[in-house]
């Protein structure tokens, strides 16, 4: 055997061993740290300890006080001085100070302190009232955090301080999960309803109770507005999923939780390629954007197609694809979650926000979300029903929040880090208007 053949065989054997090791060491999304090897778990603990020490030293030099530990037992009253309330305040401060929203008036649901309740029964009662279904029974496990538009955010303490005692005091995993859940619900979902023009219009049209109920999977009320609420959640499906995911990632990093129980499910930058690979071959499906039947074999083909055309053909073809994709997600999200570990709508939303952040920067990304949901073309109060809303979106690309998001994600990177420059480019290049009060 020649030397080349010997090296080739040795390489193939090593490669096969690596494949076997990778296969035997595979993990399921969300698997706890205990499932990792003892050596890896030990290294993770050592790394976290070292990082905590360095962060403490840095805060001491900068004169910053570290966030308090979670209480060892569930408090009977959550006061303004309690660790739980201080963690909530830190999330608010992060969004208001670091992303600049402290310069603007707070919507009603963000003005008061976050409320704390002590279990599912109290949360169930609040949920029923918020959904306009006080006479109905709201069964099942209640969420850990719930934002009630115009009323504020409610935290179910029992979900974080289980039973009589909490996890180990100063448990960084509990810190991060609590902070990220508050951010996703309050600054993700709550932001869409109370900060964006379309969310505010939904409130004026009386759709907030139906939107909350639909999001929680509760029975629709008899108000006749449930169809509009379902249609609205359909046309901003990718925007809702992507924005909530972006806020969650932002706060998870700020909460300093890079490793641990969610090691293989932790959000991190540069995941675009991984997402593409993950949803590769979930397609094909067929669509007819302008009379031509196209087969898009995977997401790569889809994304290449969307920006292949130039000029005004982009919004029209893009809208045709996204309207189809919204329907596809409604029908198949649950099944895809079972095979891929994530909803397709969440994958696509994360993809678009990843592209958006890469082009406009972290500071401008939340303001791009405001533009995506700034829609003066939809008068929700005049819409007869949900079908009329969907028909309008199919006719008008710029009436579709998800299409607006996709267009924004392809903005020129030269506007990076400057929300005002980004808003100007959005109008001049894409004819996408935004809320003037945020860009003057």
C-alpha positions in Angstrom: 0.0 0.0 0.0 1.4 3.4 -1.0 2.0 6.1 1.6 -0.9 8.1 0.2 -3.3 5.2 0.5 -2.1 4.6 4.0 -2.7 8.2 5.0 -6.1 8.2 3.3 -7.2 5.1 5.2 -5.9 6.5 8.5 -7.8 9.7 7.8 -11.0 7.8 7.1 -10.7 5.7 10.2 -10.2 8.8 12.3 -13.1 10.5 10.7 -15.3 7.5 11.4 -14.2 7.5 15.1 -15.1 11.2 15.3 -18.6 10.5 13.8 -19.2 7.7 16.3 -18.1 9.9 19.2 -20.3 12.7 18.0 -23.2 10.3 17.6 -22.7 8.9 21.1 -22.4 12.3 22.6 -25.5 13.8 21.0 -27.8 15.8 23.1 -31.4 16.8 22.9 -32.3 20.5 22.9 -32.8 21.8 26.4 -31.1 18.8 28.0 -29.9 19.6 31.5 -26.2 20.0 32.3 -26.3 16.7 34.2 -26.5 14.8 30.9 -23.1 16.1 29.9 -20.0 14.2 30.6 -18.5 14.6 34.0 -15.4 16.2 32.6 -17.3 18.7 30.5 -19.6 19.6 33.4 -16.6 20.2 35.7 -15.0 22.4 33.1 -18.3 24.4 32.7 -18.5 24.9 36.5 -14.8 26.0 36.6 -15.3 28.4 33.7 -18.5 29.9 35.3 -16.8 30.4 38.6 -13.8 32.2 37.0 -16.2 34.3 34.9 -18.2 35.3 38.0 -15.0 36.3 39.8 -13.9 38.5 36.9 -17.3 40.0 36.5 -17.4 40.8 40.3 -13.9 42.4 40.0 -15.0 44.5 37.0 -18.1 45.7 38.7 -16.1 46.6 41.8 -13.7 48.7 39.7 -16.6 50.4 37.8 -18.6 51.0 41.0 -21.4 48.8 39.9 -23.5 46.8 42.3 -24.2 43.2 41.3 -27.7 41.9 41.1 -28.9 40.2 44.3 -29.3 36.5 44.8 -32.7 34.9 44.5 -34.2 34.4 48.0 -33.7 31.0 49.5 -37.5 30.8 50.3 -40.5 32.2 48.6 -41.3 35.7 50.1 -44.7 36.3 51.4 -44.6 39.8 49.9 -42.5 40.9 47.0 -41.5 44.5 47.8 -39.6 47.0 45.8 -36.4 46.0 47.6 -36.8 42.2 47.0 -34.4 40.5 44.7 -37.2 39.5 42.3 -38.3 43.1 41.9 -34.7 44.2 41.5 -34.1 41.7 38.7 -37.3 43.0 36.9 -36.1 46.6 37.3 -32.7 45.6 35.8 -34.4 44.2 32.7 -36.5 47.5 32.3 -33.4 49.6 32.9 -31.5 47.6 30.2 -34.2 48.2 27.6 -34.9 51.8 28.6 -31.2 53.0 29.0 -29.2 50.8 26.6 -31.7 50.7 23.7 -32.8 54.3 24.2 -36.5 53.8 25.0 -36.1 55.8 28.2 -36.3 58.9 26.0 -39.9 58.3 25.1 -43.1 58.2 27.2 -43.9 54.8 28.6 -47.2 53.1 27.5 -49.7 52.4 30.3 -48.7 48.8 30.8 -45.1 49.8 31.4 -45.6 52.6 34.0 -46.3 50.6 37.1 -44.3 48.0 39.0 -44.5 44.4 37.9 -47.0 42.5 40.0 -46.2 39.2 41.6 -48.8 36.4 42.4 -48.2 33.3 44.3 -49.5 30.5 42.1 -51.5 29.2 39.2 -54.9 30.0 40.7 -54.2 33.7 41.0 -52.7 33.8 37.5 -55.7 31.9 36.2 -58.1 34.5 37.5 -56.0 37.4 36.0 -55.8 35.6 32.7 -59.6 35.1 32.5 -60.2 38.8 33.3 -57.6 39.9 30.7 -59.2 37.8 28.0 -62.7 39.0 28.8 -63.7 35.5 29.8 -64.2 35.9 33.6 -67.1 33.4 33.3 -65.1 30.8 31.6 -62.7 28.3 33.2 -59.1 28.7 32.2 -57.6 25.3 32.6 -54.1 24.0 32.5 -50.7 25.3 33.7 -50.4 29.0 33.8 -47.4 30.9 32.3 -44.6 32.1 34.4 -44.9 35.7 33.2 -48.0 37.3 31.5 -48.2 40.8 30.1 -51.7 42.3 30.2 -51.8 45.3 27.8 -52.5 48.6 29.5 -52.5 46.8 32.9 -48.9 45.6 33.3 -46.9 42.5 33.7 -47.7 39.7 36.2 -45.1 37.1 37.4 -46.2 33.8 38.8 -43.7 33.2 41.6 -44.5 29.6 41.9 -42.9 29.0 38.5 -39.5 30.3 39.7 -39.6 29.6 43.5 -41.2 26.1 43.4 -42.9 25.0 46.5 -41.6 26.2 49.8 -38.0 26.7 48.7 -36.3 28.0 45.6 -33.3 26.5 43.8 -29.9 27.1 45.4 -29.5 30.7 46.2 -27.5 32.7 43.7 -28.4 30.1 41.0 -27.4 31.8 37.8 -29.6 29.5 35.7 -32.6 30.6 37.6 -31.5 34.3 37.3 -31.2 34.0 33.5 -34.4 32.1 33.0 -36.4 34.6 35.1 -34.9 37.6 33.5 -35.3 36.2 29.9 -38.9 35.2 30.5 -39.7 38.7 31.9 -38.0 40.3 28.9 -39.7 38.1 26.3 -43.1 38.6 27.7 -42.9 42.2 28.8 -40.5 43.7 26.1 -41.3 41.1 23.4 -45.1 40.6 23.4 -45.9 43.7 25.5 -43.8 45.8 23.2 -45.6 44.7 20.1 -49.0 45.5 21.6 -48.2 48.8 23.4 -45.3 50.4 21.5 -46.0 49.6 17.9 -48.6 51.4 15.8 -50.3 48.2 14.7 -50.5 46.9 18.3 -51.9 50.2 19.5 -54.5 50.1 16.6 -55.5 46.7 17.8 -56.1 48.1 21.2 -58.3 50.9 19.9 -60.2 48.3 17.9 -60.8 46.2 21.0 -58.7 43.3 19.9 -56.3 43.1 22.9 -58.4 40.5 24.9 -58.7 38.3 21.8 -55.0 38.6 21.0 -54.0 37.5 24.5 -56.5 34.7 24.4 -55.4 33.5 21.0 -51.7 33.6 22.1 -52.5 31.5 25.2 -54.6 29.0 23.1 -57.8 29.8 25.0 -61.3 29.5 23.5 -62.4 32.5 21.5 -65.0 34.8 23.0 -68.3 35.6 21.4 -67.3 39.2 20.7 -67.0 38.6 17.0 -63.4 40.0 17.0 -61.6 36.7 17.4 -61.3 36.3 13.6 -59.5 39.7 13.3 -57.2 38.8 16.2 -56.2 35.5 14.6 -55.6 37.2 11.3 -53.4 39.8 12.9 -51.3 37.2 14.6 -51.0 35.4 11.3 -49.7 38.4 9.4 -47.1 39.4 12.0 -46.3 35.7 12.8 -42.6 35.9 11.9 -42.2 39.4 13.4 -43.8 38.3 16.7 -41.7 35.1 16.9 -38.5 36.8 15.8 -38.8 39.9 18.0 -39.6 37.9 21.1 -36.7 35.6 20.4 -34.3 38.6 19.8 -35.3 40.2 23.1 -34.8 36.9 24.8 -31.3 36.4 23.3 -30.3 40.0 24.2 -31.3 39.6 27.8 -29.9 36.1 28.2 -26.5 37.4 27.2 -26.8 40.4 29.5 -27.8 38.1 32.3 -24.5 36.3 31.8 -25.7 32.8 31.1 -23.5 31.5 28.3 -23.3 27.9 29.5 -25.1 25.5 31.8 -28.4 23.6 31.6 -29.2 25.0 28.2 -25.8 24.6 26.7 -27.0 23.3 23.4 -30.1 25.5 23.2 -28.5 28.8 24.2 -28.9 31.6 21.7 -25.7 33.0 20.3 -24.7 35.2 17.4 -24.0 33.8 14.0 -26.6 31.1 14.0 -27.9 31.9 10.5 -26.1 29.0 8.9 -27.2 26.6 11.6 -30.8 27.6 11.1 -30.6 27.1 7.4 -29.1 23.6 7.9 -31.8 22.8 10.5 -34.7 23.6 8.2 -33.0 22.3 5.0 -35.4 19.9 3.2 -38.4 20.8 5.4 -39.6 22.0 2.0 -40.3 21.5 -1.0 -43.5 23.3 -1.5 -45.0 25.1 -4.5 -46.0 28.7 -4.9 -47.1 30.9 -7.8 -45.8 34.4 -7.1 -46.6 35.8 -10.6 -48.2 33.0 -12.6 -45.1 30.9 -12.7 -45.1 27.7 -10.6 -41.9 27.4 -8.7 -40.6 24.6 -6.6 -38.4 25.9 -3.7 -36.5 22.9 -2.4 -35.2 24.5 0.8 -34.8 27.8 2.6 -31.6 28.6 0.6 -33.5 28.6 -2.6 -36.3 30.6 -1.0 -34.0 33.3 0.2 -32.0 33.5 -3.1 -35.3 33.9 -4.9 -36.7 36.6 -2.7 -34.0 39.2 -3.7 -33.3 37.9 -7.2 -35.6 40.5 -8.8 -35.0 44.2 -8.7 -37.2 47.2 -8.1 -40.9 47.0 -7.2 -41.0 43.3 -8.1 -39.3 42.5 -4.8 -42.1 43.5 -2.4 -44.7 41.8 -4.6 -42.9 38.5 -5.1 -41.7 38.6 -1.5 -45.2 39.2 -0.2 -46.6 36.3 -2.3 -44.0 34.0 -0.8 -44.5 35.2 2.8 -48.3 35.0 2.6 -47.9 31.4 1.5 -45.3 30.8 4.2 -47.6 32.2 6.9 -50.3 29.7 6.0 -47.7 26.9 5.8 -46.5 27.7 9.3 -50.0 27.8 10.7 -50.6 24.3 9.4 -47.3 22.7 10.1 -45.6 24.5 13.0 -46.6 21.9 15.5 -45.4 19.0 13.4 -42.1 20.7 12.6 -41.5 21.4 16.2 -41.7 17.7 16.9 -39.0 16.9 14.4 -36.8 20.1 14.5 -37.2 21.1 18.1 -38.4 24.6 17.1 -41.4 26.1 15.3 -40.8 27.0 11.6 -42.2 30.5 12.3 -39.6 30.9 15.1 -36.8 29.7 12.8 -37.7 32.1 10.1 -38.3 35.0 12.5 -34.9 34.3 14.1 -33.4 34.2 10.6 -34.8 37.6 9.6 -33.8 39.3 12.8 -30.4 37.8 12.5 -30.1 39.3 9.1 -31.6 42.6 10.3 -29.2 42.9 13.2 -26.2 42.1 10.9 -27.2 45.0 8.6 -28.5 47.7 10.9 -26.8 46.8 14.3 -28.1 46.0 17.7 -29.1 49.5 18.6 -31.3 50.0 15.5 -32.9 46.5 15.5 -35.7 47.4 18.0 -36.5 50.5 15.9 -36.7 48.4 12.8 -39.3 46.3 14.6 -41.3 49.5 15.1 -41.2 50.2 11.4 -42.2 46.6 10.6 -45.3 47.1 12.7 -46.0 50.7 11.7 -48.9 50.2 9.4 -51.1 53.1 8.3 -52.6 50.9 5.5 -54.7 48.8 7.8 -57.7 50.3 9.6 -58.6 47.4 12.0 -61.8 49.1 13.1 -63.2 49.2 9.5 -62.2 45.7 8.7 -65.3 43.5 8.6 -63.6 40.3 9.7 -60.3 38.4 9.6 -60.8 37.4 6.0 -61.0 41.0 4.9 -57.7 41.7 6.8 -56.0 38.8 5.1 -57.3 39.9 1.7 -55.9 43.4 2.2 -52.5 42.0 3.1 -52.4 39.8 0.0 -53.1 42.8 -2.2 -50.7 45.2 -0.5 -47.2 44.0 0.3 -46.5 47.0 2.6 -49.6 46.1 4.7 -48.0 42.8 5.7 -45.7 43.3 8.8 -43.7 40.1 7.9 -43.0 41.4 4.4 -41.9 44.8 5.9 -39.6 42.9 8.2 -38.1 40.9 5.4 -37.5 44.0 3.3 -35.9 45.8 6.2 -33.6 42.8 6.8 -31.9 43.5 3.5 -31.2 47.2 4.2 -27.8 48.7 3.2 -25.3 48.0 6.1 -24.0 51.6 5.8 -26.9 52.6 8.0 -25.6 50.4 10.8 -25.9 51.6 14.5 -28.0 54.7 13.6 -31.8 54.3 14.0 -32.5 57.6 12.3 -30.3 56.7 9.3 -32.0 53.3 9.2 -35.5 54.9 9.2 -34.5 57.3 6.4 -33.1 54.5 4.3 -36.3 52.4 5.0 -38.4 55.2 3.5 -36.1 56.3 0.6 -35.3 52.8 -0.6 -38.3 50.7 0.5 -41.1 53.3 1.0 -41.6 52.0 4.5 -42.8 54.7 6.9 -42.1 54.6 10.6 -43.4 56.3 13.8 -42.1 59.8 13.6 -41.9 60.3 17.4 -39.1 57.7 17.5 -37.0 59.2 14.7 -37.1 63.0 15.1 
